[in-house]
């Protein structure tokens, strides 16, 4: 059971990280979404 | 002595002209170009300021630049040197822009050959705040994203001297943190911070508070921020990295995504973190200076919710009408106390207005009324739930419409907020509107410590019959009005009060979605025709659609 839980957690973590990456990539492709500091 | 003050190439470019110590004209470049927070060289503002003062560039004795380019350059090159490979292209881009942004070259090409005085970015903020206040002894706290190196300073103003006591340097920046979470929530940095502030009362700060606090390595009055979550030092595209997402366990929101409770909770946590850190700085300012007065400056001084917390340590708090970079165009020129009105922009004669009205004769009808008739008619219309665009005298300087380029409505109508947000301004429904009130009567309606002429403090409402101008947490970003500040706006609110017993009017800036505040009668008429605003008033002309 613990192993199943472990892999389930790992899978949901991987899914979440993939979502973060995807959103960040989408943001980067847009007009600069930043406070001008240079 | 003719001085020209310039703020450019950062956020809100602006120019000001000061003749023998009097601010004759000042305007932000965005009003002329229509580009919000325009950061380009303020050529249009300079031209207009010169013409208003009846001067040419050859009459200028001194130019005051609001920051020191060498120091900024030092910060940028030191920062890039930390990650030379990652910043290779950014560095090239920066060097290229640096050449075209050299103040001396630009001013020489305009014909100015005199001396240019460079002032530290935060000194310009501090000077604008302190020298336009009534205090002869005051603590001065400036907080913004970043200047040259500094992001926060505490100074002591005494007489005509400002002495810096403490500063915090980049990359430790409360302003940058606020902007980062603003971007994280899908709002544009340096523009959407108001939205985050408005969203915060809808959330529960406890949900993300400890997570957000963990980005600080140290939360003392000399706070430091752990850069592993942020890209401030090497990116001009986004402000955070995946680590911040993992820390918050929340995907960043894209502008078109739905706002969820999680987003509201994060906004609440950010506001709380900011307030706590701000309060520590305020306490330090009190301990160092021992003064009873505080002047606030820098873009973060627009955070009206946090500003009122300063009364915990200070008897009197002053926040100027343009605490952000725009105000620094004036601040850079000041070296002694100077009375400056927020109404420093263009104004138009009746004959010019009539000419513009005549161009649209097929779409609008106009009536020229006497002052008395105008105030009573407009008050009647507002009390009858009409929305009025109110265009009078000289344009305001700064982000706030203070009664000369405003959209006015009744704050007593519960549906007015939605009507204005969705129908007129086409913006998010959660955003609050501000009330303007006659100063003498303000304490009847609002729980305030002192007058707020520049609409930069958020106070508790004492009454429940102003639903359109009261936020979900029972607060209002109030503006108090006196005869001395703005006689025509005062008379209008007084008349509204005479008719309805409540001398309060809802005031929001005269612009539609994604537009800058209206500058001219032609723009006002165009915007009036293209919107659902019921009436437009320019000077003494009452205008309605056919």
HADDOCK unambig.tbl for C-alpha pairs under 7 A between the chains (distance, minus, plus):
assign (segid A and resid 19 and name CA) (segid B and resid 251 and name CA) 6.74 0.50 0.50
assign (segid A and resid 20 and name CA) (segid B and resid 242 and name CA) 6.40 0.50 0.50
assign (segid A and resid 20 and name CA) (segid B and resid 245 and name CA) 6.36 0.50 0.50
assign (segid A and resid 20 and name CA) (segid B and resid 251 and name CA) 5.23 0.50 0.50
assign (segid A and resid 20 and name CA) (segid B and resid 252 and name CA) 6.99 0.50 0.50
assign (segid A and resid 21 and name CA) (segid B and resid 242 and name CA) 6.73 0.50 0.50
assign (segid A and resid 23 and name CA) (segid B and resid 251 and name CA) 6.98 0.50 0.50
assign (segid A and resid 23 and name CA) (segid B and resid 252 and name CA) 6.41 0.50 0.50
assign (segid A and resid 28 and name CA) (segid B and resid 237 and name CA) 5.75 0.50 0.50
assign (segid A and resid 28 and name CA) (segid B and resid 238 and name CA) 6.21 0.50 0.50
assign (segid A and resid 32 and name CA) (segid B and resid 236 and name CA) 6.50 0.50 0.50
assign (segid A and resid 32 and name CA) (segid B and resid 237 and name CA) 4.46 0.50 0.50
assign (segid A and resid 32 and name CA) (segid B and resid 238 and name CA) 6.64 0.50 0.50
assign (segid A and resid 33 and name CA) (segid B and resid 183 and name CA) 6.62 0.50 0.50
assign (segid A and resid 33 and name CA) (segid B and resid 188 and name CA) 6.31 0.50 0.50
assign (segid A and resid 33 and name CA) (segid B and resid 189 and name CA) 6.71 0.50 0.50
assign (segid A and resid 33 and name CA) (segid B and resid 237 and name CA) 5.65 0.50 0.50
assign (segid A and resid 33 and name CA) (segid B and resid 238 and name CA) 5.30 0.50 0.50
assign (segid A and resid 34 and name CA) (segid B and resid 189 and name CA) 5.71 0.50 0.50
assign (segid A and resid 34 and name CA) (segid B and resid 236 and name CA) 6.27 0.50 0.50
assign (segid A and resid 34 and name CA) (segid B and resid 237 and name CA) 5.90 0.50 0.50
assign (segid A and resid 34 and name CA) (segid B and resid 238 and name CA) 5.24 0.50 0.50
assign (segid A and resid 34 and name CA) (segid B and resid 239 and name CA) 5.69 0.50 0.50
assign (segid A and resid 35 and name CA) (segid B and resid 179 and name CA) 6.58 0.50 0.50
assign (segid A and resid 35 and name CA) (segid B and resid 189 and name CA) 5.41 0.50 0.50
assign (segid A and resid 35 and name CA) (segid B and resid 190 and name CA) 6.07 0.50 0.50
assign (segid A and resid 36 and name CA) (segid B and resid 10 and name CA) 6.52 0.50 0.50
assign (segid A and resid 37 and name CA) (segid B and resid 146 and name CA) 6.65 0.50 0.50
assign (segid A and resid 38 and name CA) (segid B and resid 76 and name CA) 6.30 0.50 0.50
